């Protein structure tokens, strides 16, 4: 989560001050690096694809997509864990 927040803050606040903004190669390299890091840290999730593609659109890149996608992955994994715990706690039905 911290990596996603730092990447979004860099892209929204810091990089536009020093480089060309959304058309910056530094911005694209940051997105590519963050995408690779997220897949290595959390595994492949479909939520990362819209985040990566959204960063390529000039005005849409101001939305903190990395943070939103990591939060969604966390929420979904937490829900899957709770569902698995509930399934394990129920006694088997039958004779």
N, C-alpha and C positions, 0 to 999 in steps of 0.2 A: 504494500500500500504506500509506503514511504517513497519508493522509487517512482511510482505513478504520480504522486503529488509533486515531487521535485521536478519531474519531467514537464508536467503541466504548468507549473509556476515558471519554469525556465522559458517555455514556449509562449506563454501569455505576457509575462512581464519583462524578462531579461533579454531574450533574443531580439525582439523587435527594436529595442533601444540601440543595439550594436550592429545589426545586420539588416538585410532587406525584408525581414518579416516572413510571411508565408512562402515567399518564393526563394527563401534562403537555402543554400545547400546544407548549412549547419543545422537548420531545422529538420530537413529531410534525414540527415545522418542521425540526429537525435531520435527521431521517430523510428527509424530502422533499428537502432541500437536498443531502444526501449522495447520494441516489439520482440526482438530476439531474446532479450533478458526476461520478459514476461513469460514467453513460451518455455524458456529453460527453467524458470522458477516455479511456475504454476501449471505447466503443461499446456497443450493446445486447447483453446476454448474459442468458440465462434464469436464471443463478445469482442475479441481482439481485432477481428477483421474489420468491422465497421469503425472501430477506433482508428485503425491505421488508415483506412480510406478517407475517413472524415477529416483527417489532418492534411490531406492533399487539397482540399477545397479552401480557397482563400479566406472567406469570412467564417466558415464553419470551424476552422481550426482554433478559434478562440474558446470553444466549448472544451471543458476538461475531460476529454474522452477517455484518457488512460485511467484517470481516477474513477470515473463512472464504470468502466469495464471491469476493473479490479474489484470494486465494491460489489458489482453484480456477480462476479465469479465467487467471491467470498460468501455472499448471501445464498447462492445456489448450493455451494458445497456444505454450508452450515445446515441448510434444509435437508440435504441428502443424508448427512450424519444423524440428524434428529430422526428421520424416517427409519434409518437402519437401526438406531437404538430402540425405537418403539417396536419394530418388528422382532427384535431379539427378546424383548421383555414379555411379549405375549406368549402364554403357554400354548403348546400345540393342541389343536382341537382334534377330537377323535375319540374312539372308544378306549 
